[in-house]
Amino acid sequence: MAMAIPTRTSTEHLSHGLDRAAFKVYAHAERHLASPLLDKREEAATEEHGHNKADQFSRNNLRRISDKVKTKTGEIFHPRHKKQKSLESTTVPTLAPPPSKSDDDDRMYNPAPEQKGPDFKEVVKHPIETVQSAMHGASGAKFAEALDNQVIAHGAEVKIVRAYDDVKSAETEEAKTTAMDNLEDLKKERQDAFVRWTIDRHVLKVRQVPPRTISQPRREDYKSSNKDGKGTVQWLEYGHDLLRFYLEHYGDQHIDRNPNLPEPSEEAINTSMERLVMTSTPYQMLIMKIRHIYRWENKYETAFYLGAYTFLWAVNYLAGTLMLSLIALVLRRRLYPPNLEDIREDIKRSEDVDMTALNLTQMIEQYGSQGWFGVLRKDLGPWLLLQTEDLTNVLEIWRNFYEWRDPKRTTISLILLVQAWLSITLVPLSVMVKAGQFFAGIVFFGLFPIASRYPQYRLLASPMKWLFWKIPTDAEWAIARLQVEANHRKQTLRDTKSSSEEERSDQINDNTSEDAEPEVNIGRYHCTTENHHGDLCVTSRSVKYKTAIRSHILWDLKFDDITMLQKVGAGDGMLFVTTEGENYRVSGLKLRNEVFTQIIGYSGLRWQVTG
């Protein structure tokens, strides 16, 4: 017994068992397997001797006493529950029992974020936006519950770190032994939680692996004799049966004998999404680290990686170093598994809203199950929308390049592709690989920072944009098409202005000289602005608002002074932004899309699509 105490109280292996365990699950298998019997013996000994020691008021003993009191109280006041429990009792311990949910909201450094409902004033002032926000919060809470409560809960992380602190702060061998036992129990619960989350949420159907009934085929069984008495082997049939034997012998576990595709039910889709998000957590952290490097947030760190990349590129050992880094990363994970200090740091980051969340679960803990979705949409939404639009533009450019929307630009891009083909064909492969690695370094350390820190220049820093330079997107092609048609219409008006004075007075203003381009009256459209009812008068040079009462001109804007034209509202609003930063908005414009198109076409100005 004297030799066993140091082994159990040793703190050398406290961090073992925090991650998903290998097939040898427990370091002290006999302790966990015999734990139900040990608990019963301890309770029997306590009842028989009737005395309590000082350490019986530790956390484990208090929990055991509390559970016993609850059980006795339930038997007294709810005898029906006692009968039902006796009917549902099992003769063997439950495998991987589900963890307790009582301490899931426990915090170590900062309190849990307060979940507030919609404010009454906001409901009255903005009812639609408030309801939409509440719905987003509810959907975010449902998704957060699936992610956070099914794996290792935050409270369980806090509990195991506190147990580790209890081991470190224990002053006597007896207290340290108790704390070590508590820590081992929490590790066991942690492994059970891993099992329960996988089995309960993601294993919906299993198939029994059938016993192997195919014996290895023998060559003699496939020999046949011809008329001359010579034997020949049926190699095709023999090879087929031999291949089938080896496939079922070594890969039967990976053969799906159910040819039907899975049905896309809500439960199956949620399960797949949960698995994807939780499995990609390490990759989310890796992406954040890579982003931290190429944005030059730490200049010295990025400069170190740039110098290392340049040196390895110069000595032609870049690919070999990447392979060695992958091998070293896996070996390091084996030699230095996650420890309790890593969990402590994760808890600190998950509870501090001032620290950047490195993955989705940390963000859920920082802002709560109902607030994380709004924060994610606010922080990531604009960037994600911008990336989606850029990707769509690239796909449209590729299609318009193929369909010769702009023959001149398509010809130039084809010449560049021919030059690239000649380079690949004539230049040695080693030189091409080295040039490709050099270009990749320029993109990562030079172009990515520009596109990330200065989004307004992201297209200039895009190699794809260089190759397909000025090939239009669908929106750019549509604007060009409108302006070509508008020029044709204005030319027709210019040719007919001298033939009919009446038609000239209807279509062209009196102040237009013969040498100047005629100003076309696009139309008058009823709408409202600043609580005024009136008409929006649009020409090919300006737009002005004239009130219905006294025909007072409220504002008059030249198109040369307008920097942005935007559709707003629920389908009937338009916003004009001037060079001086002034905003003029109209609403109730029924033909908004037609007016928007007329202004773009007849104005003859260069418009850039920004949304």
N, C-alpha and C positions, 0 to 999 in steps of 0.2 A: 504494500500500500504506500510505502514511503516513496517508491519510484513512480507511482502513478500520479501523485499530486503535481510534481513539476510538469508532467506532460499535459495535464488538463488545464493548468493555469498558465501555460506558456503562451505569450502573446505573439509568437513568431508567425503563426499561420492564421491570424485573426481575419485577414482579408480574403482567405480562400472560401469559395462557395458563394460569392456574391453574384457571379455571372451564372448563366445556364451551365449546369454541371455536365461533366463528361459522363460516360456510361457508368463509371464507378461514382455513384452519386454522393455517398456520405463518407467522410473521413472516419467517423465512429458509427458504423452501421448498426452495431449491437445496441447502441444507446437509443437510436431512433426507432428501431424495430421493437425494442422492449419497452418503449416509453409508456404505452397504455398499462402494462403490468406494473411498472414502477410507480405510476401515479396511484393505482389502486392500493399497492402495498404501503405507500406513504400515508394515504388516507386512513387505512386500517390501523397503522401504527399510531397515528395521531389520536384516533378514537380510543385505542386500547390504553395508551399511557396517560392521556388526558392532560399533557403539559405542552406548552409552547415555548420554543426557543426564540431568541431575539431576532434571528434571521428569518423567522416565519412571516414576518410582516414586510418582507421584500415584495417586489412587484409580482413575481410569479405566484407566491402564496396568497397574496391578496386577491389576485385574479381567480385562483382556485377556490378560495372561500366564497367569493362573490358568486361564482357559478353554482356552487353548492347551495347557497341560500336561495338563489333564484329557482333552482330545481325543486327544493323543498316547498317554497312558497307556491309554486305552480301546482305541485301535487296536492296541497291543502285546499287552495281556492278553486282549482280547475281539475277535478278528478277525471273528467272526460279526456283532458289532454294527456294525463298519465296513462290512461288506457290506450289512447291512440299511439302514444310513444312506444308503449310496450309491443304493439302490433308491428311498428315500423322498425324495431330494433334489429340490428344485424349481429351475427356471431363473430365477425372479423372486423378489424378496424377499416375505416374508409380510406381508400387510396387517394393521396393528394387531397386532403380535405380543403374546402374553399376557405380563403382567409377571412378574418373578421373585418367588417366594414365600419366599426365604431370609431376608429382613429384615422379615417381616410383624410379628414380635413385638418389634421394636426400640422402645426407649423413650428419652425425652429427659430427663424430670424425675423420674419415679418408676418403680420396678421393676414388672413385670407382677404382677398378683395371683396368689397361689399357689393352684393348684387341688388341693384335698384330697379324697380319697375318704371314704366313710363310716367312722367310728370303730368299732372292734370292740366297745367298751363300749356305744355307742349301738345297735349292731345287736342285742346281747344284751338290752339293757334295753327298747328300743322298736323291735322288728323291722319292724312294719308301717309306722310313720311314717318310719323310715330308708329303707326301700325306696321309698316314695312320693317322698321328697325326692330320692333318687338318680335316679328316673325323671324328675322335673321338671327336675333338673339336666341330664340327658342330652337331653331335648327342647329345653331352652333352649340347650344347646350346639349342637345341630343347626340351630336357627333363627339363632343368632348367627353360625355359620359361613356360612350363606347370605347374611346381611346384611353381615358384616364383611369376609369374604375375597373377595367378588366385586366390590366397588366399589373405592374407593381405600383400601388397607390402611393401618393406623395407622403401620406401619413406613415406608411410602412417604411419608407426610406428614412424618415425622421426617427422612427422608433429604433431602427437598427443602428443608426449613428449614435443615438443616446445610449444604447446598450454597449457600444464600443467605448464610449466615454466612461461608462460605469466600470468597465474592466480596467481601464487606465487609472481611474481614481480609487480603485479598491485598495484598502490599506492592510487587510489581513488576507491570509490564504483562504480562509473559509468564505469571505466575501467575494474574493476573486473567483473562487470555484463556482459560486452561485451565479455571478455575473457571466462567467464563461458558458455555463449551462444555458442561461437565458439567451445569450448570443447565438449559440448553436441551434436553439429552438427557433429563433427568428430566421436563421439561415434555412432551416428546414421549411418553414412557412414560405420563405421566398421562392424556393424551388417548387413548392406546391402551387404557388401563384402562377409561376411560369407554365406549369402543366395545365392548370385549370383554364387559363386564358386561351391556350392553344386548343385544348380539347373541347371546351364549352362553346367557344366562338367560331372556330375555324374548321373543325372536323365534323362535317355533317353526314358523311356516309363512308363506310369502310367496306372492304371486300376481303373475304378470306382467301388467302393464297392457297390454291389447290395443291394437293400432294403431287410430287413428280411421278408421273406414270410412264413417261417415255424413257426407254433405256437407250444407251448409246448405240447407234447403228454400227454393225460390223460389215466390213467390206465383202466378206464371203457371202453374206446374204443377198448381195446384189450382183453376183456373178451368174451368168447364163452361158449355156453351151450351144454352139452352132452345129451345123451338119457335119463339119470336119472334126468335131470333138474339141475344138479350142474354146476356152472360156473367155468371155468379155465382161467387163464391169459396166453396169449402168451408172455412169458417173453423174449424170444429171439428177437422177432420183437419189442417189447416195449423197451427193452434195446438199441437196435440198433438205433431206432428213437430218443430216449432220448439223447443218446450220440451225435448224429448228431445235434440235437437242441443246446446243450450246446457248441459244437465246433463252430458252426456258430454264435452263440449269443455272445460269449466272445472272440473268436479267429479268426473272419472272416478276420481281417486285416492281419493276418499272414498265411493265406491259399493262396497258389499260384495256381490259377485256370488255369494257362497256362502250360500244361504238356511238352511243347517243351523246350529243352535246349537252352540257348542263343547261337547265332552264334558267333564264335571267329573272329570278324572283328578287324581291326587295331584300330579303335576308341574304341571299347569295351575293348580291351586288354590294351590300354593306360590309359583308365579310371580306370580300376581295379588296375593297377600299381600305378597310382597317388594316389588313395585312400589309398592303402596299405602303401606307403611311408609317406604320410602326417599323417595318423592315427597313425602310429608307432613312430612318433616323440617323444612323452613322454617316450616310451619304449626304444628308442635309448639313451636318456639321462639316464635312469635307468641302462641300460647295461654299459654305460660309468662309472657311479658311482660304480657299482659292480666291474668292472674291476679295478677301482682306489683302491678299498678296498683290493681285494685279491692279488694285485701286491705289497702291502705294500709300496705304494708311499708316504703315510703319516704314519710313523710307529706308532705314538701315536694313531691316529684314528683307524687303523687296530687292534692295541693292545686292544683298548677299545671294539671294536666289538668282538674280540676273548674272552676277559674276560666276556662280557655279555653272549655270546653264551655258554661258559663253565658253568657259574652260572645257567643259565636257564636249561641247560641240566642236571645239578646235581639235581635240585629241580623238575625235570619232568614237566616243564611248558614251554617248547620250542614251541610246537604247539599252545598252548593257547596264548602265546605272539605274535606269528605271526598273529593269527586271530585278536587279539586286535589292533595290529599295522595297519592292513588293515582297521579296523573300524575307528581308530583314523585318518588315512590318509584321508579317505573320509570326515569325519567331519571337519578336518582342512581345506580341500578344500572349504567347505561350509562357515566356519567362516572367513577364510583368503584367499579370492580369489586373483588371480594375480593382482598386482598393477602396477602403472606406473614406479616404480623403477625397477621392474622385466623386464619391456620392455626396460628400459634404459640400464640395464645390458646386455640384449640380443643384443641390438644394438651395444654396445661396443664390445662384443665378435664377432659379425658378421662382424664388420669392421676391426678388428685387426687380421692380419695374424699370429702374434706371440702367440696368445691365441689358445688353443685347441678347435676346433669346437665340440660341443656336439651333433649335429644332422646334417642331410644332408643340410637343408636349410641354416644353418650358414656357412657351407663350400662353398655353391654356392655364398653367399654374399662376403665371404672373397676373393675368387680367380676368381670370375666372371663366367659368363655363359659358357665361352669357356675354362677356365683354371681349373675348379674344377674337371673335369673328369680325367685329367692327374695327378693331385695331389692325388686324391682318388686311382687311379690305382697304383701310386708309393708307397703310404703309406700302403694301405690295400691289394693291389694285392698280394704281396709275402705271407703275412699271410693267406689270403683267399686261395691261391693256395696250401699252406702247409696243411691247414685244409682239403681241398678237397682230397688231396692225402692220408692223414692219414685216412679219412673216407673210401675212396676206399680200402685202405689196410685192414681195419677192416672187411669190407664186404667180401673181398676175403678170409681172415683168417677164418671167420665163415663158408664159403662155403667149404673151404679145410678141416676144422675140420669135417664137416658133411660127406664129401666124402672120409675121411681117406687117405688124400694125404701122411701124415706121421703117420703111425699106432702107433708108439711108443709115439709120442707127443699127439695124440688124446686120447690114453689110459690114459695118465697122467691127461689130462684135464677132462676126464670123472670121474676119481677118485675124483678130486676136486669138481666136480658138485654133486657127490653122498654124499660127506661130507657136502656140503651146504644143500642138501635136508634133511639129517639127523638132522642138526642143526635147520632147519625150523620146522621140524616135532616134535622134542623132546623138544626143548627149548621153554619156555613160550613166548607168543606173546609180553608181555610187555618188556621182556628182549631183544627180537629181535628188537623191535622198538627203544629201547634205544641204542642198539648196532649200528643200522643203522644210527641214528642221530649222534652218536659219529664218525662213519666212514665218514659221510658227512662233519663233521667239519674238519676232517683230510684232506679230499680231497680239500675242499675250502681254508683253511688257510695254508695248507702245500704243496699239490701236484700241485694245480693250479699255485702258484707263481713260482715253479720250472719250470713247462712247459712253462710259459709265459716269464720269465726272461732268462731262459737258454734253448732255443729250442732244442739244441743238446741232452738234457737229457729228452725230453718230452715223449719218448716212455718208458723210465725207470720209469717215474712217472705216467704211465697209468695203472689203475687197470684192464682194459680189456686186456692189454698185459700180465699182471701177470697170468690171468686165462688161456689164450691160449698161453702159453709161447713157443716160437720157432716153432709154427705152421706156415708154410711158406705162403707167399703171392704168387700170380701167377708168379711174376718176380723172386722171390727166387726159386720157384719150377723149373722154366724154366732154370735158371743158373745151378742148381743142375743136371737137366736132361742133359744139354749139357756136363757138366764135366764127368758124368758117361759114356756117349757115347764116349767122347774123351779118357778116360782111357781105354775103351775097344779097341778103334782103336790103341792106343799106345801099348797095350799089344800084339795085333796081329802083329804089326811091330817088337816088341821085339822078338817074337817067330820065325819070318821068316827071321831075319837078318843074321842068320848063314847059311841058305839054299841057298841063292843066293847072290853072291858078287856084281853083277851088280845092283840088286834091293837095296842092302845095300848102294851102293854109291849114288843112286838117292834119297833115303829117309833119310839117316842118315849121318851126318857129320863125317869126318875122325878122328876128335879129340875127339870123344866120346868113352870112355872106355866101357868094357863089363859090368862092375858093375854099371855104371851110367845109368840114364834114358836117352833114345835116344832123341836127339833134332830133332823135326819134322819140316821140311820146309813146312810152310803153303802155301806160294806162293809169287809171285811178282805182284804188282798192279800199273799200271801207274797212276800218279797224279802229282801235282805241290806243291811246298813249297818254300816260300821266293823267288818267281820269278824264280825258277829253275824247269826244267822239268826232270822227272826221274821216278824211280820205288820205291815203298814201299815194302821192303823185310821183310816178317813176318815169324818168326819161333815160336816154342812153348816156347822159352826163351827170345827172344828179338825182337825188331823192329828197322830197320835202313832204312835210305833213301839214295839211290844211284842215282847220277845224270846220265842223258842220255849221256852227253859228258864226255869222259875219265873214266866213271864209278867211279867217286869220291864219297866216303862215306861222306855225309854232316853231319849226326849225327847217333849215334848208342845208343839205349836205352835198358837196361835190364828191364824186367817186374817187377823185384823186386824193381827197382828204380822209378817206375811209381806209383803215388798216385791216379791219376784220369784219366779215359778214357771217353771222351764225344763226342757225335755227335753234330756237329755244321754246320752252313751254311744251304743252301737250298736243302739238301738231298744228298750232296756229299762231306762233310767236316768232319774231325775228329781232335780232340785236345788231345794231350798227356801232362800231367802235372807231373813233376818230384818232388822228395822229396826236392830238392833245390829251388823249386818255379819257375823253368824254363818251358816255354810253347813252344811246338812244334806242329805246325798245318799244315795239308795237306788239299788240296782241289782238286776238279775234280776227286774224287775217286768214280767211277761208282758203284763198288760193295761194297759200304761202309757197308751196313748192314751185308753182308756175312763176311767181314773182322772183323767187330765188334764181330760177333758171334764166329768166329774161335779163336780170341784172348782170349775171355772169357772162351771158352771150353778147348783149348789145353794148356793154361798157367797153369791151375791147381791151381791158387791162389784163395783166398777168396775175393769175390767182394761184395760190399754193394751197393744196389740200392739207389741213392740219387736224382733221377729225372726221 
